[in-house]
Amino acid sequence: MGGSTMLDNYDFSDSRPNPYVKRERKAVTMNLDATAIDYFKNLAAETGIPYQNLINLYLVQCARENKRLMFA
């Protein structure tokens, strides 16, 4: 059986912290307006990106830009 083998010891002296650890994701359940879901599903069909990912990308952008809702 060819292939790689496990080493007894590994050298982590040049390792660094994971830069993506801040981007931890959590599963949540939420009720969304059907219009919003349809919007992101249509956008998903255009882009090939799953609509849940698009919603997450939009929310992350809002958080990064510190956007606030405007109430009429």
C-alpha distances in whole Angstrom, upper triangle without the diagonal:
4,7,10,10,14,17,19,22,23,26,28,31,31,31,34,35,33,36,35,36,40,38,37,38,40,40,44,46,49,51,52,55,54,55,53,50,51,51,48,46,48,47,44,44,46,43,40,39,39,43,42,40,43,45,43,44,47,48,46,48,51,50,50,53,55,56,59,60,64,66,69
4,7,9,13,15,18,21,21,24,26,29,29,28,31,33,31,34,33,34,38,37,36,37,39,39,43,45,48,51,51,54,53,54,52,49,50,50,47,46,47,46,42,43,44,41,38,38,38,42,41,39,42,44,42,42,46,47,44,46,50,49,48,51,53,55,57,59,62,65,67
4,7,10,13,16,18,18,21,23,26,25,25,28,29,28,30,30,31,34,33,33,34,36,37,40,43,46,48,49,51,51,52,49,46,48,48,44,43,45,43,40,41,42,39,36,35,35,39,38,36,39,41,39,39,43,43,41,43,46,45,44,47,49,51,54,56,59,61,64
4,7,9,13,14,14,17,19,22,22,21,24,26,25,27,27,28,32,31,30,32,34,35,39,42,44,47,48,51,50,51,48,46,47,47,43,43,45,43,39,41,42,38,36,35,35,38,37,35,38,40,38,37,41,42,39,41,44,43,42,45,47,49,52,54,57,60,63
4,6,10,12,12,16,18,21,21,21,24,25,25,28,28,28,32,32,31,32,34,36,39,42,45,48,49,52,52,53,50,47,49,49,45,45,47,45,42,43,44,41,38,37,37,40,39,37,40,42,39,39,43,43,40,43,46,44,43,47,48,50,53,55,59,61,64
4,7,9,9,13,15,18,19,18,22,23,22,26,26,26,30,30,29,30,32,34,38,40,44,47,47,51,51,52,49,47,49,48,45,44,47,45,41,43,44,41,38,37,37,40,38,36,39,40,38,38,42,41,39,41,44,42,41,45,46,49,51,53,57,59,62
4,5,7,10,13,16,17,17,20,22,22,26,26,26,30,31,30,32,34,36,39,42,45,49,49,53,53,54,51,49,51,51,47,47,49,47,44,46,46,43,41,39,39,42,40,38,41,42,39,39,43,43,40,42,45,43,42,45,47,49,52,54,58,60,63
4,7,10,13,16,18,18,21,23,23,27,28,27,31,32,31,33,35,37,40,43,47,50,51,54,55,56,53,51,53,53,49,49,51,49,46,48,49,46,43,41,41,44,42,40,43,44,41,41,45,44,41,44,47,44,43,47,48,51,53,55,59,61,65
4,7,10,12,14,15,18,20,21,24,26,25,29,30,29,32,34,36,39,43,46,49,50,53,54,55,52,50,52,52,48,48,51,48,45,48,48,45,43,41,41,43,41,39,42,43,40,40,43,42,39,42,45,42,41,44,46,48,51,53,57,59,63
4,6,9,11,11,14,16,18,21,22,22,26,27,26,29,31,34,37,41,43,47,47,51,51,52,49,47,50,49,45,45,48,45,43,45,45,42,40,38,38,40,38,36,39,40,37,36,40,39,36,38,41,39,38,41,42,45,48,50,54,56,60
4,6,8,9,12,15,16,20,22,21,25,26,26,29,32,35,38,42,44,48,48,51,52,53,49,48,50,49,45,46,48,45,43,45,46,42,40,38,39,41,39,36,39,40,37,36,40,39,36,38,40,38,36,40,41,44,47,50,53,56,59
4,5,5,9,11,13,16,18,18,21,23,23,26,29,32,35,39,41,45,45,48,49,50,46,45,47,46,43,44,46,43,41,43,43,40,38,36,36,38,36,33,36,37,34,33,36,36,32,34,37,35,33,36,38,41,43,46,50,52,56
4,6,9,12,14,17,20,20,23,25,25,28,31,34,37,41,43,47,47,50,51,52,48,47,50,48,45,46,48,45,43,45,45,42,41,38,39,41,38,36,38,39,35,35,38,37,34,35,38,35,33,37,38,41,44,47,50,53,57
4,7,10,13,15,18,18,21,23,24,27,30,33,36,40,42,45,45,48,49,50,46,45,47,46,42,44,45,42,40,43,43,39,38,36,36,39,36,33,36,37,33,32,35,35,31,33,36,33,31,34,36,39,42,45,48,51,55
4,7,9,12,14,15,18,19,20,23,26,29,33,36,38,42,42,45,46,46,43,42,44,43,39,40,42,39,37,40,40,36,35,33,33,35,33,30,32,34,30,29,32,32,28,30,33,30,28,32,33,36,39,42,45,48,51
4,6,8,12,12,14,16,18,21,24,27,30,34,36,39,39,42,44,44,40,39,42,40,37,38,40,37,35,38,38,34,34,31,32,33,31,28,30,31,27,26,29,29,25,27,29,27,25,28,29,33,36,38,42,45,48
4,6,9,8,11,13,14,18,21,24,27,31,33,36,36,39,41,41,37,36,39,38,34,36,38,35,33,36,36,33,32,29,29,31,28,25,28,28,24,24,27,26,22,24,26,24,22,26,27,30,32,35,39,41,45
4,5,6,9,10,11,15,18,21,24,28,30,33,33,36,37,38,34,33,36,34,31,32,34,32,30,33,33,29,28,25,26,27,25,22,24,25,21,21,24,23,19,21,24,22,20,24,25,28,31,33,37,39,43
4,6,7,9,11,14,18,21,24,27,29,32,31,34,36,35,32,31,34,32,29,30,32,29,28,31,31,27,27,24,24,25,23,20,22,23,19,18,21,20,17,18,21,19,17,20,22,25,28,30,34,37,40
4,5,5,7,11,14,17,20,24,25,28,28,31,32,32,28,28,30,29,25,27,29,26,25,28,28,24,24,21,21,22,20,17,19,19,16,15,18,18,14,16,19,17,15,19,20,23,26,28,32,34,38
4,5,6,10,13,16,19,22,24,28,28,31,32,33,29,29,31,30,27,28,31,28,27,30,30,27,26,23,22,23,20,18,20,20,17,17,20,18,15,18,20,17,16,20,21,24,26,28,32,34,38
4,6,9,12,15,17,21,22,26,26,29,31,31,27,27,30,28,25,27,30,27,26,29,29,26,26,22,22,22,19,17,19,19,15,15,17,15,12,15,17,14,13,17,17,20,22,25,29,31,34
4,6,10,13,15,19,20,23,23,26,27,28,24,23,26,25,22,24,26,23,22,25,26,23,22,19,18,19,16,13,15,15,11,12,14,13,10,13,15,13,12,16,17,19,22,24,27,30,33
4,7,10,13,17,18,22,22,25,27,28,24,23,27,26,22,24,27,24,23,26,27,24,23,19,18,19,16,14,16,16,12,13,16,14,12,15,17,15,15,19,19,21,23,25,29,31,34
4,7,9,13,15,18,19,22,24,25,21,20,23,23,19,21,24,22,20,24,25,22,21,17,16,16,12,11,14,13,10,12,14,12,11,15,16,14,15,19,19,20,22,24,27,29,32
4,6,10,12,16,17,21,22,24,21,19,23,23,20,21,24,23,21,25,26,24,23,19,17,16,13,13,15,14,11,14,16,13,13,17,17,16,17,21,20,21,22,23,27,28,32
4,7,10,13,15,19,20,22,19,17,21,21,18,19,23,22,20,23,25,23,22,18,15,15,11,12,15,13,11,15,16,14,15,18,19,17,20,23,22,23,23,24,27,28,31
4,6,10,12,16,17,20,17,16,19,20,17,19,22,22,20,23,25,24,23,19,16,15,11,13,15,13,11,15,16,13,15,18,18,17,20,22,21,21,22,21,25,25,28
4,7,10,13,15,18,15,14,18,19,17,18,21,21,20,23,25,24,23,20,17,15,12,14,16,13,13,17,17,15,17,20,19,19,22,24,23,22,22,22,25,25,27
4,6,10,12,15,12,12,15,17,15,16,20,20,19,22,24,24,23,20,17,14,12,15,15,12,13,16,16,14,16,19,18,18,21,23,21,20,20,18,21,21,24
4,7,9,12,11,10,13,15,14,15,18,19,19,22,24,24,23,21,18,15,13,16,16,13,14,18,17,15,18,20,19,19,23,24,23,21,20,18,21,20,22
4,6,8,7,7,10,11,11,13,15,16,16,19,21,21,21,19,16,13,12,15,14,11,13,16,14,13,17,18,17,18,21,22,21,19,18,16,18,18,20
4,5,5,7,9,10,11,13,14,16,17,19,20,21,22,20,18,14,14,17,15,12,15,18,15,15,19,20,18,20,23,23,22,20,19,16,18,17,18
4,5,5,6,9,10,10,12,14,15,16,18,20,20,19,16,13,14,17,15,13,16,19,17,17,21,21,20,22,25,25,25,22,22,19,21,20,21
4,5,5,6,9,10,11,12,14,15,17,18,19,18,17,13,14,17,15,13,16,18,15,16,20,20,19,22,24,24,24,21,20,18,19,18,19
4,5,5,6,9,10,11,12,14,16,16,17,16,14,10,11,14,11,9,13,14,12,13,16,16,15,18,21,20,20,18,18,15,17,18,19
4,5,5,6,9,10,10,12,14,15,15,14,12,8,9,12,10,9,12,14,13,14,17,18,17,20,22,22,23,20,21,19,21,21,23
4,6,5,6,8,10,11,12,14,15,14,12,9,12,14,12,11,15,16,15,16,20,20,20,22,24,24,25,22,23,21,22,23,24
4,6,5,6,9,10,11,12,14,13,12,9,11,13,10,10,14,14,12,14,17,17,17,20,22,21,22,20,20,19,20,21,22
4,5,5,6,9,10,10,11,10,9,5,8,9,7,7,10,11,10,12,15,15,15,18,20,20,21,19,20,19,21,22,24
4,5,5,6,9,10,10,9,8,5,9,10,9,10,13,14,13,15,18,18,19,22,23,24,25,23,24,23,25,26,27
4,5,5,6,9,10,10,10,8,12,13,11,12,15,15,15,17,20,19,20,23,24,24,26,24,25,23,25,26,27
4,5,5,6,8,8,9,7,11,11,8,10,13,12,12,15,17,16,18,20,21,21,23,21,23,22,24,25,27
4,5,5,5,5,5,5,9,9,7,10,12,12,13,15,17,17,19,21,22,23,25,23,25,24,26,28,29
4,6,6,7,8,8,12,12,11,14,16,16,16,19,21,21,22,25,26,26,28,26,28,27,29,31,32
4,6,8,10,10,14,14,11,14,17,16,16,19,20,20,22,24,25,25,27,26,28,27,28,30,31
4,5,8,9,13,11,9,13,15,13,14,17,18,18,20,22,22,23,25,24,27,26,28,30,32
4,6,9,12,10,10,13,15,14,16,19,19,19,22,24,24,25,27,26,29,28,31,33,34
4,6,8,7,7,10,11,10,12,15,16,16,19,20,21,22,24,23,26,26,28,30,32
4,6,5,6,9,10,11,13,15,15,17,19,20,21,23,24,23,25,25,28,29,32
4,5,5,6,9,10,11,12,14,15,17,18,20,21,22,21,23,22,25,26,28
4,5,5,6,9,10,11,12,14,15,17,18,20,21,20,22,21,24,26,28
4,5,5,6,9,10,10,12,14,15,16,18,20,19,21,22,25,26,29
4,5,5,6,9,10,11,12,14,15,16,18,17,19,19,22,24,26
4,5,5,6,9,10,11,12,14,15,16,15,17,16,19,21,24
4,5,5,6,9,10,10,12,14,15,15,17,17,21,22,25
4,6,5,6,9,10,10,12,14,14,16,17,20,23,26
4,5,5,6,9,10,11,12,11,13,14,17,19,22
4,5,5,6,9,10,10,10,12,12,16,18,21
4,5,5,6,9,10,10,13,15,18,21,24
4,5,5,6,8,9,12,14,17,20,23
4,6,5,6,5,8,10,13,16,19
4,5,5,6,9,12,15,18,21
4,5,8,11,14,17,20,24
4,5,9,12,15,18,21
4,7,10,13,16,19
4,7,9,13,16
4,6,9,13
4,6,10
4,6
4
